[in-house]
Amino acid sequence: VVTSAGAEVQRPLATVVIGGLLTSTPMTMFLLPVLYPWFAPRLVDGSVQKSMD
């Protein structure tokens, strides 16, 4: 824990950065693969129909 000048400003920023890293990593690893099959067929179907017309 740093107690030098400016530490009181950097601590909240560091908390947000670390929190973002800790939440974005599991979301990318677990949530995105779960949601991808739900969205992917809609994107593929829409692009296939448009290209065939």
Helices and strands as residue ranges (DSSP letters): H 7-26, I 27-31, H 32-52
